[in-house]
Amino acid sequence: MNHFELFNLPVALDIDLATLKSEFLKLQQQYHPDKALDKDQALIQSSEINQAFKVLSQVDSRAGYLLGLKKQDYHLDQSINDFEFLQSALEIREQLDEARSADELQSLKLDVQQWIDGLVREFKIDFEEEDWAEARDDVRKLRFFVKVMHDIDKAEDRFEDDDSFDLDDEF
């Protein structure tokens, strides 16, 4: 059974994340080690459910998994050899490093989401056309931008933490 089947989802890049989460919670209750007769087996199943959820919950890992189902997921850890992309990636990283406000981060987040959306469209086309080299390249680029998005979220959290600190606060 593949990850999609485990959660009763279609084998596709576009999935309903609410359904994924709902099915995940059902399975976690069903296979919770504290409720099982065979705790070791339940622990294994619970771990597999967690791993499948983690893979399907992010678009980059979901795309990589789809390639794996087609036996086309090799060399996903190779470097990206697209100079224009690398130039843009460097600029985005610099913008993140130099961001001094939540507004700047929000603007950067919108740019990164546009990149992700574009790469998702490209992946769907490349996957449908079985252009595996391009699909693998799309996944590598998606991984970069998903990581950047996580880094933006962390930076936003730091700004929120800084804003909430006040010397007049009582301890």
Secondary structure, 3 states (H helix, E strand, C coil): CCHHHHCCCCCCCCCCHHHHHHHHHHHHHHCCHHHCCCHHHHHHHHHHHHHHHHHHHCHHHHHHHHHHHCCCCCCCCCCCCCHHHHHHHHHHHHHHHHCCCHHHHHHHHHHHHHHHHHHHHHHHHHHHCCCHHHHHHHHHHHHHHHHHHHHHHHHHHHHHHHHHCCCCCCC
